[in-house]
Amino acid sequence: GQNIDQPTEMTATEGAIVQINCTYQTSGFNGLFWYQQHAGEAPTFLSYNVLDGLEEKGRFSSFLSRSKGYSYLLLKELQMKDSASYLCAVMDSNYQLIWGAGTKLIIKP
Amino acid sequence: NAGVTQTPKFRVLKTGQSMTLLCAQDMNHEYMYWYRQDPGMGLRLIHYSVGEGTTAKGEVPDGYNVSRLKKQNVLLGLESAAPSQTSVYFCASSYVLAGAVEQFFGPGTRLTVL
């Protein structure tokens, strides 16, 4: 079966750095996505990785290792507005997104 | 530019009732998707459409039907609602199917089936 694993919840301090991990087992791989979802709102796109390595976009970076079935999202200089759930999703061989359950990130002052 | 809109925002049904959820997008996207999101689970694809007049089954299609009569709109129907269909339903759209292309999501419909 297809499976995406992420930690359920993480806590971090404002101004710090946090790394959210995602491991996956899917039938085929056509890219990995990270989305942000604030409580009660729709998911919004953060990043896309299809090749191994690090993609940086402002305070957010995303890393992929296809051989290990592993990705992480790195958030720097945390702000209170970063409190949200972070969803990892993999596009499989049928070009459908398989989603993880999400990691709820709590930021403390 | 409204993006993706969904109606209604909230709905309460009794078991056995039917309803239709409406999704509209003004970005001229070819691809549209219906997901459900349940606590502790990832988004799950119900049905999707690759263009006007076309639909296909996703991961959890049972109990739902879908239609895409116009490029801008997609409907999701529940023929006979069951408590297991209590969920938050999201519609999404994208310009293409694959590659570094984000899906744009609507605000969701919160459905409770009693």
Boltz contact constraints between the chains, C-beta under 6 A:
constraints:
  - contact:
      token1: [A, 30]
      token2: [B, 98]
      max_distance: 6.0
  - contact:
      token1: [A, 42]
      token2: [B, 105]
      max_distance: 6.0
  - contact:
      token1: [A, 42]
      token2: [B, 107]
      max_distance: 6.0
  - contact:
      token1: [A, 43]
      token2: [B, 105]
      max_distance: 6.0
  - contact:
      token1: [A, 45]
      token2: [B, 102]
      max_distance: 6.0
  - contact:
      token1: [A, 48]
      token2: [B, 100]
      max_distance: 6.0
  - contact:
      token1: [A, 95]
      token2: [B, 97]
      max_distance: 6.0
  - contact:
      token1: [A, 95]
      token2: [B, 98]
      max_distance: 6.0
  - contact:
      token1: [A, 96]
      token2: [B, 45]
      max_distance: 6.0
  - contact:
      token1: [A, 99]
      token2: [B, 42]
      max_distance: 6.0
  - contact:
      token1: [A, 99]
      token2: [B, 43]
      max_distance: 6.0
  - contact:
      token1: [A, 100]
      token2: [B, 42]
      max_distance: 6.0
  - contact:
      token1: [A, 101]
      token2: [B, 40]
      max_distance: 6.0
  - contact:
      token1: [A, 101]
      token2: [B, 41]
      max_distance: 6.0
  - contact:
      token1: [A, 101]
      token2: [B, 42]
      max_distance: 6.0
